Each structure stands twice: as C-alpha cells, then as structure tokens.
Amino acid sequence: MVFSKKNKFFLFGLLFFLFFSSVYAEYNRDGIPDSSEIRQSLEQTWFYAPLSNVRMNKAEIRTNRIGEKFQVRLEETEKDFAIFVSPHTKMEVDVYTEDGMHTEIQDVYPGDSKGSWVLIKDKKTGNPLRIRYYFTNNSEVYVQFFPLKDMAYADFVIYNCYASRSIPTGIPFKKFYTASFAQVKKWTESKLPWKYDNVSSDDYLEILQMIGVIREKLPELLFIENACYDEEGKPVYISNGKERQLKPEEIDKTTLSSAGFLKWIIDGINEPLTGSYLKLSPLTEETVSYSENGHYGITNSKFAISFTLDWTRNLAAAISSVRTKHFFTYKDSGVDVKEEFFSAQITEDGIKSVAGYIKDSGYETENLKAILYALSSMEPWTFYLAAVRETVKVSPEIKVFNECAAIFPYFDSKQKFNVAVFKDCAEVDFDSFCSRFFESTVHLVKVQTAKEFYPK
C-alpha cells in the first residue's frame, strides 16, 4: 500500500497522539502527579547516600515524561531527616511591602500535597523509618510503609487516626523507593481500605444544595431559648408545647432554639413530602433508661439529661418513617452511627488506642473529623444531627446532653474534604466547634439528604 505525504502526516500524528495518550493515562490514572520515573535516578545520590552526602545536594527541580515538575529536597529535624519529591503547584501569597500588601502567584512544592513522596530516615543510624505517599488534596490523609526484616508493612492514616495499621504487604521495602502510586494501590488493593479514597465530587451536589439553602436562610432566623414550631407551624415552647407570644422584634423572624433549629432543618425535608411539620411530642420521648435509684436516674427525674440525644434520635427516626412510609421508633430505626473505623491514633504522647463508639454517648470529639471523613467517603448522600454530651462541674459531676448541631461533611470540586456545621441558628467553624467541645463526646444520627428541601 502506498501512502501519500498527507496520509503519512496524518498517520504519524495519530500514532503520536495514541502514544502520548497512553503515557498520560499511565501517569494520571488516579489524577495524581507521578514521580516514580524521577525517583529511579535518585536512589544512589539521595535515598541510599549517607546524610553527610545528602546535605551536599542542592534542591533540584526534575520533570517527568509528561512535563510535571517535582522538587527534590532535604529537610531535617532533631531526630530524623526527610527527602521530599514534591510536585509543583501555584499558590496565592500575600506580600507585604512599604507600599502595602499585594497578592502574588508563586511556584511552590508542598511536601504534603497530592502526589508528594517522602522518605524519612533515622538521623543517628541512617536507617529508613518509613516512606509516605500523599494521594489526595487532604494533607492529613496518606499511606505509609515501614520496613521490618526488609519487608514493607503499611499504615493508612486519616487525620491522625489509623484506618489500617502495620499491615504486611508481602512486598520488599526497597520497591517503594521507586514504585508509582498506581503500583502501590494495586499491590495493596485487598489489604488497605481504599474505599475511603473512592470519592466523586458529583455525589455531593444534594448536600451542597442543602448547605446553600440553610446559609441563605440564616439571616431570617433568630435564636431564642426553648423555641420551635409545632406541626401546624405555630410558635411553641419545646418544654411544654404551649404557644409562644412573639415580641415585636421576633415577629418578622423565625425564632428557634438550638433544638428547634434542627427541627426546622428536618421540617424543610418533611413539609414538601407531607404538607406539614413534625409533631412535637414524639420528639421529646426518652431513648435512654437510667436506674431510678442511681445518681443519673435521680437527676434525670428533675432535669432531662439526655434531651438533645433523645431529640436528634427522634428527629432522624421521624423523617425516616415519613420517607419509607413505615413507622419507626428510635430503637428500630437504625439511625445511630456506630461504626468502628479506626484502631489507634497518633498523639503528642505517641500512639494510643481509639475508644470508638460508646453506647448512648457517641465518639470522642478529637476523632470527629476522621470519622466524618470516613462516613462522607462512603455515604455522600448523608448528613448528621449531633448531640453533644458535656460534663457539668457540679458535685458529683454529671454528663448531660444539652447542645446539638447539624453537620454536613462533603468533598468539594477539588476533592478536598470540608465540614459545614450549623448550630444555634448560625454557621460555626468546624475546628472551633471541636475545640469548644474537646473534652466532650458527640453522638451522631444519620439523615438522608433531600433534593426537595424548603425550610421556612
């Protein structure tokens, strides 16, 4: 067959396109910048060389076959040193001068960005301690491998919590000096919980819509203690169900307490389905039993010490009943979040065990972000009602459920994890929420998101 000059040019172009596409697919199967090819040329001068020699190396900029740039550099601490192979990105930086402040776009190579690879070695012995791969846009989520008798063992870490710890891979540790992330995932696909990495931003459109609606409505709300609306939309007191007389400054506002605010959110789902709001009385039914003669039982006879726990559980069970057209009490509704995600956690004092779910109490607040990350990655159609159990400093001390919030975890368009928290008719910063209730536990119940969401 004879090819014309034009056909030869077309064929060459097609072959080039197919070759480049296959190379690009190899590097970007997971959308992660890949430094494996670059690392193959760094073993002797950077990875296996003694620290004294590595210190002589200047930071380098290397480029892989598809043009992605990486910086190779050394960083030291008192006890160890790390060799970073980190991908290029651009970042807005505020620059202050005598003439004021202006923003510049600078080239940076963060050590914990998506695609970054890090080798950590002991400063005294020079022995490798671990190799870490960052594979998401969430810098506190990573996999790492450490050697034991020349074989690699794996950890999967989410916000300082071990989703998997010390898992044998059956792979020699030295292979991870040059292994791509695609290889790592393939080698460990049956050993590590990669389900936490299987997220798509498109799955969070409903939760983002609900967040947007709540934010838009917040200026119309006014926080008032003990306030909510009954099934007919009348302003009532939660404590006794009696109608409230509105003050002049309250007439043009939707007046809600902390618990009433959560009912307002759930009513925004319920009203489009039923044409009415949820009844008040079933929401205050107790879900916890205390010994009548015990300290908690005696206290509970005077004060509702599990109020927000009961309230959130009953709200979640009620909307589940409406949606399924099958009446659920709290006990058979399955709304409690009880999953045990983590085996241990990293603290300033070393590694310690994680308490996990505590019946009728919830989770420790310090692990809440990791728990929500795991939940959100598996159930993107879910948000949560949270009841906070605090310690009241009386004699003797007692733990009570007085506070509550609505929590919406999600991954944004860049697959970065975020948590929106709404409490007391306002949006609050998640980290501030956790700091405020650091010594408390948070009990979660799950609610399915709604496309038809119209709180009034």
C-alpha positions in Angstrom: 0.0 0.0 0.0 1.3 3.4 -1.0 0.7 6.3 1.4 0.5 9.9 0.2 2.5 12.6 2.0 -0.7 13.8 3.6 -1.7 10.4 4.8 1.8 9.8 6.2 1.5 13.0 8.2 -1.9 12.0 9.5 -0.7 8.5 10.4 2.3 9.9 12.2 0.1 12.4 14.1 -2.3 9.6 15.1 0.5 7.4 16.4 1.9 10.3 18.3 -1.5 11.1 19.8 -2.1 7.5 20.8 1.4 7.2 22.4 1.1 10.4 24.3 -2.4 9.4 25.5 -1.2 6.1 26.8 1.7 7.7 28.6 -0.6 10.4 30.1 -3.1 7.7 31.2 -0.2 5.8 32.8 0.8 8.9 34.8 -2.8 10.1 35.6 -4.9 7.0 36.2 -5.7 8.4 39.6 -5.1 12.1 38.7 -2.0 12.1 40.9 1.3 13.6 39.8 3.7 10.7 39.5 7.4 10.9 40.4 8.3 7.2 40.1 10.4 7.7 36.9 12.3 10.6 38.6 12.9 8.6 41.8 14.7 5.9 39.8 17.5 8.3 39.2 17.7 9.5 42.8 18.5 6.2 44.6 22.3 6.4 44.9 22.7 10.2 45.4 19.7 10.8 47.6 18.0 7.7 49.0 20.9 5.4 49.9 23.6 8.0 50.4 24.6 9.0 54.0 23.2 12.2 55.4 26.6 13.9 55.1 26.5 13.4 51.3 22.8 14.3 51.0 23.5 17.6 52.7 25.8 18.4 49.9 23.0 18.1 47.3 21.2 21.2 46.3 17.4 21.2 45.9 16.6 20.0 42.4 13.8 20.5 40.0 13.1 17.4 37.9 10.4 16.8 35.2 8.7 13.6 34.3 7.9 12.4 30.8 4.6 14.4 30.6 6.1 17.6 31.9 5.1 17.5 35.5 7.7 19.3 37.7 8.9 18.0 41.1 11.3 19.4 43.6 13.8 17.1 45.3 15.0 18.4 48.7 16.2 17.6 52.2 14.6 18.6 55.4 15.9 17.8 58.9 14.5 17.6 62.4 16.4 16.8 65.6 16.0 13.1 65.3 15.4 12.3 61.7 15.7 13.7 58.2 13.3 13.5 55.2 13.9 13.5 51.5 10.9 15.0 49.6 10.0 14.5 46.0 7.1 17.0 45.8 5.0 18.2 42.8 4.8 21.7 41.6 1.7 23.9 42.2 0.9 27.6 42.3 -0.3 29.4 45.4 -1.6 32.9 46.1 0.7 34.6 48.6 0.1 37.9 50.4 3.3 40.0 50.1 3.7 43.0 52.5 5.9 45.9 51.4 6.4 49.6 52.4 3.7 50.4 49.8 1.2 48.0 51.4 0.0 44.5 50.7 -0.4 42.8 47.3 -1.0 39.2 46.2 1.4 37.2 44.1 1.1 33.8 42.4 4.2 31.8 43.5 5.6 28.4 42.4 5.6 26.1 45.4 6.3 22.4 46.1 4.4 21.5 49.3 5.7 18.3 51.0 2.2 17.1 51.8 0.4 17.9 48.5 -1.3 15.4 46.3 1.5 13.3 44.6 4.2 14.1 47.1 6.5 11.2 48.1 8.6 11.3 51.3 11.4 9.1 52.6 12.0 9.6 56.4 15.3 8.2 57.8 16.8 8.0 61.3 19.4 10.7 61.8 21.6 8.6 64.1 21.7 5.3 62.2 20.7 6.4 58.7 18.2 3.6 58.5 14.9 4.2 56.7 11.9 4.7 59.0 9.1 5.0 56.5 8.0 6.1 53.1 4.9 8.2 52.8 2.6 8.8 49.8 0.2 11.7 49.7 -2.6 10.8 47.3 -5.5 13.3 48.0 -5.9 17.0 48.3 -6.2 16.4 52.1 -2.8 16.6 53.5 -3.7 14.7 56.7 -4.7 11.6 54.7 -1.9 9.4 53.5 -0.5 5.8 53.3 3.0 5.0 54.6 5.2 2.0 54.6 7.9 0.9 57.1 10.5 -1.9 56.9 10.5 -5.0 59.1 13.1 -7.5 58.2 13.4 -5.9 54.7 9.6 -6.3 54.1 7.2 -3.4 54.0 4.3 -3.0 56.4 1.5 -0.5 55.7 -0.4 2.2 57.6 -3.5 4.0 56.2 -3.9 7.3 58.2 -6.9 9.7 58.2 -6.5 12.8 60.3 -4.1 11.1 62.8 -6.2 8.0 63.1 -5.2 4.6 61.8 -7.8 3.1 59.4 -5.3 0.3 59.0 -2.1 -0.2 61.0 1.0 -2.4 60.5 -0.5 -4.4 57.6 2.0 -6.8 56.0 2.2 -6.2 52.3 4.5 -9.1 51.2 6.5 -6.6 49.2 10.2 -5.8 49.8 10.5 -2.3 51.3 13.1 -1.2 48.8 10.5 -1.5 46.0 8.7 1.5 47.4 11.7 3.8 46.7 10.6 3.8 43.0 7.0 2.5 43.0 4.3 4.6 41.5 1.1 5.3 43.4 -0.8 3.2 40.8 1.5 0.2 41.7 1.1 0.8 45.4 -2.6 0.8 45.1 -2.6 -2.4 43.0 -0.3 -4.2 45.4 -2.4 -3.3 48.5 -5.9 -3.2 47.0 -7.1 -6.1 49.1 -5.1 -5.1 52.2 -5.9 -1.4 52.7 -9.2 0.5 52.9 -9.1 2.2 49.6 -12.9 2.7 49.8 -12.1 5.9 51.6 -10.4 7.2 48.5 -13.2 6.4 46.1 -15.0 9.8 46.1 -16.6 11.9 43.3 -17.5 15.5 43.8 -20.6 14.9 41.8 -22.0 12.8 44.6 -22.2 15.7 46.9 -24.5 18.0 44.9 -27.5 17.5 47.2 -25.6 18.1 50.4 -24.1 21.3 48.9 -27.6 22.4 47.8 -28.9 21.9 51.4 -25.9 23.8 52.8 -26.6 26.6 50.4 -30.2 26.8 51.3 -29.5 26.9 55.0 -26.9 29.7 54.6 -29.3 31.7 52.5 -32.0 31.4 55.2 -29.8 32.2 58.3 -30.4 36.0 58.3 -34.1 35.3 58.7 -33.6 33.3 61.9 -33.4 34.5 65.5 -32.1 32.3 68.3 -34.5 32.1 71.2 -34.2 29.6 74.1 -36.8 26.8 74.2 -38.4 27.9 70.9 -39.6 25.9 68.0 -42.7 25.4 65.8 -45.3 22.7 66.1 -46.8 20.6 63.3 -49.1 23.4 62.3 -46.3 26.0 62.1 -47.3 27.7 65.4 -44.5 29.1 67.6 -44.4 27.0 70.8 -42.2 26.2 73.7 -40.4 22.9 73.4 -40.7 22.2 77.2 -44.5 22.2 77.3 -45.8 22.6 73.8 -47.7 25.8 74.7 -47.9 28.6 72.2 -45.4 31.4 72.5 -46.3 35.1 72.3 -43.9 36.8 70.0 -42.2 40.0 71.0 -42.1 42.9 68.4 -38.5 42.1 67.4 -39.4 38.5 66.8 -42.5 38.9 64.5 -40.6 39.1 61.2 -38.1 36.4 62.2 -38.2 32.6 62.5 -37.5 32.1 66.2 -35.7 28.9 67.2 -33.7 27.4 69.9 -30.7 25.1 69.3 -33.0 22.0 69.2 -35.7 24.0 67.3 -33.2 24.9 64.7 -32.6 21.2 64.0 -36.3 20.6 63.8 -36.5 23.5 61.3 -34.0 21.7 59.1 -35.8 18.4 59.2 -39.2 20.1 58.7 -37.6 21.5 55.5 -37.5 17.9 54.3 -40.8 16.8 55.8 -43.0 19.6 54.6 -42.6 19.0 50.8 -43.4 15.3 51.5 -46.4 15.7 53.8 -47.6 19.3 53.7 -47.0 19.8 57.4 -44.2 19.9 60.1 -43.3 17.1 62.5 -45.3 16.7 65.7 -43.5 18.0 68.8 -44.4 15.4 71.5 -42.8 12.3 69.9 -39.5 14.2 69.6 -39.1 14.5 73.4 -39.6 10.8 74.2 -36.7 9.4 76.1 -34.4 7.0 74.4 -32.1 6.2 77.3 -33.1 4.3 80.5 -31.5 5.1 83.8 -31.7 3.3 87.1 -34.3 5.1 89.2 -32.2 5.0 92.4 -28.9 5.8 90.7 -27.4 9.3 90.5 -28.3 9.7 86.8 -31.8 8.4 87.3 -32.5 10.8 90.2 -31.0 13.7 88.3 -33.0 12.8 85.1 -36.2 12.8 87.1 -35.6 16.5 87.7 -33.8 17.5 84.5 -33.8 15.9 81.1 -30.1 15.0 81.0 -30.3 13.2 77.6 -32.5 15.9 76.0 -30.6 16.5 72.7 -29.7 12.8 72.4 -33.4 12.0 72.5 -34.3 14.9 70.3 -31.8 14.1 67.5 -32.6 10.4 67.6 -36.3 11.0 67.4 -36.0 13.6 64.6 -33.9 11.2 62.5 -36.4 8.3 63.1 -39.4 10.5 62.3 -38.1 11.6 58.9 -37.0 8.1 58.1 -40.6 7.0 58.9 -42.1 9.6 56.6 -39.8 8.7 53.7 -40.3 4.9 54.0 -44.0 5.2 54.9 -43.2 2.7 57.6 -43.5 3.8 61.3 -40.2 3.6 63.1 -39.5 4.1 66.7 -35.9 5.2 67.5 -35.0 1.7 68.6 -35.7 0.0 65.3 -34.9 3.0 63.0 -31.1 2.2 62.7 -30.3 6.0 62.7 -27.4 5.8 65.3 -23.9 6.0 63.8 -22.0 3.2 65.5 -19.3 2.3 63.0 -15.8 1.5 64.3 -13.4 3.0 61.7 -10.1 3.2 63.5 -7.8 1.0 65.6 -5.5 3.7 67.0 -4.5 7.4 66.8 -1.3 9.5 66.7 -1.0 11.9 69.6 1.8 14.1 71.0 2.5 11.4 73.5 2.7 8.6 70.9 0.2 6.1 69.5 -2.8 5.2 71.7 -5.9 3.2 71.2 -9.2 4.8 70.0 -12.2 4.5 72.2 -14.6 4.2 69.2 -18.3 4.4 69.6 -19.6 4.4 73.2 -23.2 3.4 73.6 -25.6 6.4 74.4 -22.5 8.7 74.4 -21.0 8.8 70.9 -17.5 9.4 69.8 -14.6 11.4 71.3 -14.5 14.9 69.7 -10.8 14.7 68.9 -11.5 11.9 66.4 -14.6 13.5 64.9 -13.0 14.8 61.7 -11.6 11.4 60.8 -14.9 9.8 61.5 -16.8 12.3 59.3 -14.2 11.8 56.5 -14.8 8.1 56.6 -18.5 8.4 56.7 -18.7 11.0 53.9 -16.5 9.0 51.6 -18.8 6.0 51.9 -22.2 7.8 52.2 -22.2 11.0 50.3 -26.0 11.3 50.5 -26.0 11.7 54.3 -25.7 14.5 56.8 -25.8 14.2 60.6 -27.5 15.5 63.6 -25.1 15.7 66.5 -25.9 15.7 70.2 -23.0 16.8 72.5 -22.5 15.2 75.8 -20.7 17.6 78.2 -19.5 17.2 81.8 -21.3 19.6 84.2 -19.0 20.7 87.0 -21.3 20.0 90.0 -20.7 17.7 92.9 -20.8 15.0 92.0 -20.1 15.6 88.3 -22.6 14.5 85.7 -22.6 14.2 81.9 -25.6 15.8 80.1 -26.8 16.2 76.5 -27.6 20.0 76.3 -26.1 21.0 73.0 -26.8 19.9 69.4 -25.8 20.8 65.8 -26.4 19.8 62.2 -23.2 18.5 60.5 -22.7 18.3 56.7 -19.4 16.7 55.6 -18.6 16.8 51.9 -15.8 16.7 49.2 -15.7 19.8 47.0 -14.9 20.1 43.3 -11.2 19.6 44.0 -12.0 16.5 46.2 -10.9 18.4 49.3 -12.7 17.4 52.4 -14.9 20.0 54.2 -17.4 20.1 57.1 -20.2 22.6 57.4 -21.6 22.9 60.9 -24.9 24.7 61.8 -25.7 25.4 65.4 -27.9 27.9 67.3 -29.3 29.4 64.0 -25.8 30.2 62.8 -22.9 28.5 60.9 -19.9 27.8 63.0 -16.3 26.8 62.1 -15.8 23.1 62.4 -12.4 23.4 64.1 -13.9 25.9 66.6 -16.8 23.5 67.3 -14.3 20.7 68.0 -12.2 23.0 70.2 -15.2 24.2 72.2 -16.3 20.6 72.9 -12.8 19.0 73.0 -13.4 17.2 76.3 -16.9 16.1 75.3 -18.3 13.3 73.2 -20.5 13.7 70.1 -23.3 11.4 69.3 -24.3 11.2 65.6 -27.5 10.1 63.9 -27.8 10.0 60.1 -30.3 11.6 57.8 -30.5 11.2 54.1 -30.1 14.4 52.0 -33.0 15.8 50.1 -33.3 17.4 46.7 -36.6 18.9 47.7 -35.6 21.0 50.7 -37.6 24.0 51.7 -37.2 25.2 55.3 -39.5 28.1 56.1 
